[in-house]
Amino acid sequence: MSHTLIISLADEVYTVLTRTAKQIGQMPETLAAQWLKAISQHLTDDPVEQFIGAIKSPVTDWADQHDAYLGKMVMETMQAVDDKGETE
């Protein structure tokens, strides 16, 4: 089953969408649908979601920003390894 959705996009979003669609040889509508499908799967299949609320923390945006926090931690760990040649 499919549904038709009419949306208004900001110029900068539309520009990225149309440029990317042209580069990969797809219609912007098709690419937009693929992007929406991908983000919806990411939101429903988030492996960290089961831990949201399980730990008390002063960090109030963990649920929305966990990927950014984990990425920052990985980058800091990689930098420490690069700087010292070992993990801390």
N, C-alpha and C positions, 0 to 999 in steps of 0.2 A: 504494500500500500504506500502511496506517496501523497504528499500534500504540496500545494503551491503556496509560496511565501513571498510577499512583496515587501522589500525593505529599502530604506534610504541609507546610503553610506556617505560618510565624510569623503571629501575629495581625495585626501591622502590614502584612505583605505581602498577606495575605488581604483586609484592609480596603481597601487601595489597589486591588487587583484587582477586588473586587466593586463598589466605588464607580465606578471607571472603566468597567467593563462596563455598569453601569446607565446612566451618562451617555451612552454611545454606543449603547445598545440592544442589547447582545450578552450572551450567556451568559458567565459567568466562565471556563468551560472553554474556550470558543472563543477568548476574548481571551488566555488563558494560552498556548494553542497558537500563536497569532499572535506573541506576544512571544517564545516559545522559537524559533520559526522565524526571526524577525528577528535575534535575537542569534546564532543559529547561522550565518546568512548573513553577518553582520558578521564573525564570527570566521574564516570560511573565505574571505571576499573582502577581507580587510584589505590595502589597497594598500601599506602600510608594511612588511608582513611580509617582503617580499623583501630588505629592508635589515637585518633583525635579525641581529646578529652580524657585519655587514660592517665596522663601525667600532669600534675600541677606545675605551672610555669608562669613566670611573669611576662612571657612573650604572648601577647594577645592576638597576633595575626598568624600564628603557626598554621592553622588550618588552610589559610589562603596562600601562605608564602613558604610552605615547607620545602618545595623544590628549590627555591632560592636559597634558603638556609642550608639545605644539604649541599647544594652546589658550592656555596661559600666555604663550608667546612672542608669539602674535597679539595678546593683550590688552596686553602690554607695548609692542609696536610701535604699537598704536592709541593708547595713552596718550601715548607719545612724540610722535606726530604731533599729537595734541590739545594737548599742552603747548607744543610749539615751532612747530607749523604745518608741520613738515617731518620727513622720516625721518632717522635718524642714519646 
